[in-house]
Amino acid sequence: ANAGVTVGNPATFSVVAAGSGLSYQWQRGTTNIAGATSASYTTPATVIGDNGATFRVVVTNAGGSVTSSAATL
């Protein structure tokens, strides 16, 4: 879901997925975020330039992968 925060505060995004052996990779736009590999992602303190940024997550297991819809900050 989209999120709104006051500049200087972090934003948290999360996903719920069912299955075994799940792995997660969060992205800003279409670029992977280093180290963002859990079911939730908390941004660093936001700056005005983050306004309108999109975040999504790719969830993968042995059966394949699915990408979430993008959420806008």
GUSEVEX-809169 format. One line per 5 residues: number of its first residue (from 1); their letters; for each residue y, z, x of N, C-alpha, C, CB. Coordinates in nm, 4 decimals, padded with zeros to 6 digits. Glycine has a CB too. Example, Ala and Ser with C-alpha at 12.3 -4.5 7.8 and 13.67 -1.06 7.14 Angstrom:
2
1 = AS = -00.5690,00.7800,01.3190,-00.4500,00.7800,01.2300,-00.3300,00.7800,01.3200,-00.4473,00.9046,01.1308; -00.2250,00.7080,01.2850,-00.1060,00.7140,01.3670,00.0030,00.7870,01.2900,-00.0598,00.5725,01.4084
// end
This chain:
73
1 = ANAGV = -00.1184,00.0000,00.0837,00.0000,00.0000,00.0000,00.1243,00.0000,00.0878,00.0001,00.1212,-00.0950; 00.2310,-00.0563,00.0363,00.3571,-00.0546,00.1086,00.4011,00.0887,00.1310,00.4649,-00.1332,00.0326; 00.4820,00.1100,00.2353,00.5294,00.2446,00.2669,00.6776,00.2394,00.2981,00.4509,00.3050,00.3857; 00.7452,00.3484,00.2686,00.8855,00.3626,00.3024,00.9076,00.4970,00.3691,00.9743,00.3482,00.1774; 00.9800,00.4965,00.4778,01.0115,00.6204,00.5488,01.1554,00.6129,00.5976,00.9132,00.6443,00.6680
6 = TVGNP = 01.2102,00.7264,00.6309,01.3424,00.7343,00.6909,01.3305,00.6998,00.8388,01.4051,00.8754,00.6711; 01.4262,00.6228,00.8905,01.4265,00.5876,01.0327,01.4101,00.7144,01.1155,01.5575,00.5128,01.0718; 01.3245,00.7062,01.2162,01.2964,00.8209,01.3034,01.1687,00.8938,01.2677,01.4104,00.9173,01.2989; 01.1155,00.8655,01.1496,00.9900,00.9269,01.1067,00.8769,00.8249,01.1175,01.0014,00.9807,00.9614; 00.7543,00.8717,01.1355,00.6406,00.7795,01.1376,00.5979,00.7427,00.9958,00.5224,00.8415,01.2141
11 = ATFSV = 00.5235,00.6358,00.9851,00.4599,00.5952,00.8592,00.3097,00.5947,00.8829,00.5111,00.4535,00.8103; 00.2339,00.6295,00.7806,00.0884,00.6298,00.7925,00.0281,00.5338,00.6907,00.0319,00.7724,00.7728; -00.0636,00.4514,00.7390,-00.1388,00.3589,00.6554,-00.2857,00.3967,00.6676,-00.1141,00.2090,00.6971; -00.3624,00.3789,00.5598,-00.5046,00.4112,00.5660,-00.5837,00.3136,00.4810,-00.5301,00.5557,00.5197; -00.7128,00.3078,00.5115,-00.8035,00.2192,00.4391,-00.9292,00.2979,00.4040,-00.8384,00.0918,00.5234
16 = VAAGS = -00.9896,00.2636,00.2909,-01.1178,00.3209,00.2527,-01.2178,00.2064,00.2493,-01.1099,00.3956,00.1139; -01.3239,00.2203,00.3271,-01.4281,00.1174,00.3319,-01.5637,00.1859,00.3300,-01.4133,00.0269,00.4586; -01.6602,00.1240,00.2649,-01.7947,00.1794,00.2577,-01.8898,00.0930,00.3395,-01.8425,00.1893,00.1109; -01.9865,00.1565,00.3988,-02.0854,00.0850,00.4781,-02.1182,00.1633,00.6022,-02.0359,-00.0542,00.5149; -02.2100,00.1128,00.6805,-02.2472,00.1824,00.8034,-02.1993,00.1021,00.9230,-02.4002,00.2052,00.8105
21 = GLSYQ = -02.1774,00.1716,01.0334,-02.1375,00.1071,01.1567,-02.0028,00.0388,01.1498,-02.2393,00.0091,01.1958; -01.9088,00.0952,01.0735,-01.7785,00.0323,01.0566,-01.6911,00.0515,01.1795,-01.7086,00.0882,00.9340; -01.6164,-00.0521,01.2137,-01.5123,-00.0402,01.3157,-01.3829,-00.0946,01.2555,-01.5512,-00.1174,01.4483; -01.2721,-00.0479,01.3083,-01.1411,-00.0792,01.2525,-01.0490,-00.1299,01.3633,-01.0798,00.0449,01.1829; -00.9639,-00.2254,01.3295,-00.8590,-00.2699,01.4202,-00.7328,-00.2964,01.3389,-00.9026,-00.3972,01.4991
26 = WQRGT = -00.6331,-00.2108,01.3592,-00.5056,-00.2278,01.2901,-00.4220,-00.3323,01.3604,-00.4293,-00.0951,01.2821; -00.3433,-00.4038,01.2799,-00.2561,-00.5075,01.3319,-00.1158,-00.4920,01.2747,-00.3122,-00.6463,01.2998; -00.0185,-00.5248,01.3566,00.1194,-00.5411,01.3091,00.1395,-00.6911,01.3014,00.2276,-00.4698,01.4048; 00.1638,-00.7401,01.1809,00.1620,-00.8848,01.1610,00.0196,-00.9318,01.1858,00.2644,-00.9583,01.2559; 00.0019,-01.0179,01.2846,-00.1328,-01.0633,01.3206,-00.1708,-01.0198,01.4614,-00.1425,-01.2152,01.3090
31 = TNIAG = -00.0936,-00.9269,01.5188,-00.1169,-00.8809,01.6554,-00.1868,-00.7452,01.6536,00.0161,-00.8723,01.7337; -00.2995,-00.7342,01.7247,-00.3710,-00.6070,01.7325,-00.2818,-00.4994,01.7927,-00.4997,-00.6221,01.8154; -00.2945,-00.3776,01.7407,-00.2229,-00.2616,01.7933,-00.3201,-00.1876,01.8846,-00.1687,-00.1678,01.6773; -00.2877,-00.1796,02.0117,-00.3757,-00.1141,02.1093,-00.4065,00.0291,02.0669,-00.3115,-00.1150,02.2493; -00.5351,00.0634,02.0678,-00.5785,00.1994,02.0370,-00.5819,00.2351,01.8899,-00.4911,00.2940,02.1053
36 = ATSAS = -00.5421,00.1450,01.8019,-00.5392,00.1728,01.6576,-00.6720,00.1308,01.5971,-00.4206,00.0988,01.5876; -00.7736,00.2154,01.6134,-00.9100,00.1782,01.5773,-00.9791,00.2819,01.4894,-00.9910,00.1565,01.7018; -00.9044,00.3447,01.4014,-00.9660,00.4383,01.3070,-00.9283,00.3964,01.1653,-00.9211,00.5858,01.3355; -00.9754,00.4712,01.0665,-00.9518,00.4355,00.9270,-00.8070,00.4571,00.8845,-01.0430,00.5156,00.8378; -00.7275,00.5212,00.9678,-00.5846,00.5352,00.9384,-00.5047,00.5057,01.0643,-00.5520,00.6776,00.8848
41 = YTTPA = -00.3797,00.4685,01.0440,-00.2894,00.4390,01.1547,-00.1543,00.4995,01.1250,-00.2771,00.2868,01.1786; -00.1018,00.5756,01.2199,00.0315,00.6325,01.2101,00.1195,00.5663,01.3142,00.0290,00.7865,01.2287; 00.2293,00.5095,01.2689,00.3211,00.4412,01.3587,00.3928,00.5429,01.4480,00.4232,00.3576,01.2785; 00.4473,00.4968,01.5594,00.5416,00.5818,01.6319,00.6650,00.6028,01.5432,00.5812,00.5178,01.7706; 00.7570,00.6858,01.5873,00.8822,00.7047,01.5127,00.9436,00.5683,01.4843,00.9826,00.7951,01.5919
46 = TVIGD = 00.9782,00.5443,01.3596,01.0287,00.4134,01.3204,01.1735,00.3936,01.3629,01.0160,00.3953,01.1703; 01.2074,00.2656,01.3805,01.3450,00.2253,01.4104,01.3857,00.1225,01.3053,01.3587,00.1667,01.5571; 01.5139,00.0941,01.2958,01.5619,00.0025,01.1930,01.4941,-00.1346,01.2036,01.7136,-00.0131,01.2034; 01.4563,-00.1751,01.3237,01.3891,-00.3026,01.3432,01.2502,-00.3088,01.2821,01.3799,-00.3321,01.4880; 01.1937,-00.1935,01.2447,01.0625,-00.1911,01.1798,01.0707,-00.2285,01.0323,00.9997,-00.0538,01.1942
51 = NGATF = 01.1899,-00.2304,00.9766,01.2068,-00.2626,00.8353,01.1488,-00.4016,00.8072,01.3568,-00.2563,00.7949; 01.0566,-00.4088,00.7141,00.9943,-00.5354,00.6768,00.8700,-00.5715,00.7569,01.0931,-00.6439,00.6910; 00.8348,-00.4890,00.8574,00.7135,-00.5155,00.9350,00.5921,-00.5028,00.8439,00.7020,-00.4181,01.0559; 00.4900,-00.5826,00.8716,00.3673,-00.5746,00.7929,00.2535,-00.5212,00.8785,00.3307,-00.7123,00.7347; 00.1654,-00.4476,00.8139,00.0501,-00.3872,00.8800,-00.0736,-00.4187,00.7977,00.0684,-00.2328,00.8973
56 = RVVVT = -00.1831,-00.4451,00.8675,-00.3113,-00.4694,00.8011,-00.4218,-00.4224,00.8945,-00.3293,-00.6211,00.7638; -00.5437,-00.4142,00.8405,-00.6565,-00.3680,00.9210,-00.7739,-00.4625,00.9022,-00.6964,-00.2231,00.8832; -00.8443,-00.4880,01.0110,-00.9678,-00.5649,01.0074,-01.0825,-00.4651,01.0181,-00.9731,-00.6725,01.1228; -01.1705,-00.4647,00.9182,-01.2862,-00.3759,00.9167,-01.4093,-00.4611,00.9445,-01.2990,-00.2993,00.7798; -01.4902,-00.4166,01.0408,-01.6051,-00.4953,01.0853,-01.7300,-00.4094,01.0897,-01.5785,-00.5571,01.2229
61 = NAGGS = -01.8447,-00.4696,01.0560,-01.9755,-00.4101,01.0819,-02.0718,-00.5260,01.1088,-02.0245,-00.3196,00.9602; -02.1996,-00.4949,01.1156,-02.2999,-00.5969,01.1482,-02.3007,-00.7117,01.0471,-02.4383,-00.5335,01.1548; -02.2552,-00.6856,00.9259,-02.2546,-00.7875,00.8222,-02.1359,-00.8826,00.8272,-02.2578,-00.7221,00.6904; -02.0369,-00.8510,00.9089,-01.9188,-00.9368,00.9191,-01.7911,-00.8559,00.9215,-01.9147,-01.0352,00.8041; -01.6820,-00.9198,00.8883,-01.5526,-00.8506,00.8885,-01.4711,-00.8940,00.7681,-01.4747,-00.8786,01.0193
66 = VTSSA = -01.3784,-00.8071,00.7309,-01.2848,-00.8353,00.6216,-01.1491,-00.7816,00.6645,-01.3321,-00.7705,00.4847; -01.0452,-00.8554,00.6287,-00.9082,-00.8150,00.6611,-00.8402,-00.7699,00.5336,-00.8287,-00.9310,00.7284; -00.7738,-00.6549,00.5406,-00.7032,-00.6028,00.4244,-00.5819,-00.6890,00.3938,-00.6609,-00.4570,00.4473; -00.5287,-00.6694,00.2761,-00.3986,-00.7264,00.2444,-00.2957,-00.6571,00.3315,-00.3643,-00.7112,00.0925; -00.1855,-00.7244,00.3582,-00.0797,-00.6658,00.4398,00.0022,-00.5680,00.3567,00.0111,-00.7757,00.4987
71 = ATL = 00.0421,-00.4587,00.4213,00.1327,-00.3619,00.3618,00.2651,-00.3705,00.4368,00.0733,-00.2167,00.3666; 00.3752,-00.3644,00.3646,00.5072,-00.3785,00.4250,00.5729,-00.2425,00.4414,00.5957,-00.4705,00.3404; 00.6360,-00.2256,00.5556,00.7092,-00.1017,00.5846,00.8544,-00.1233,00.5499,00.6937,-00.0592,00.7339
// end
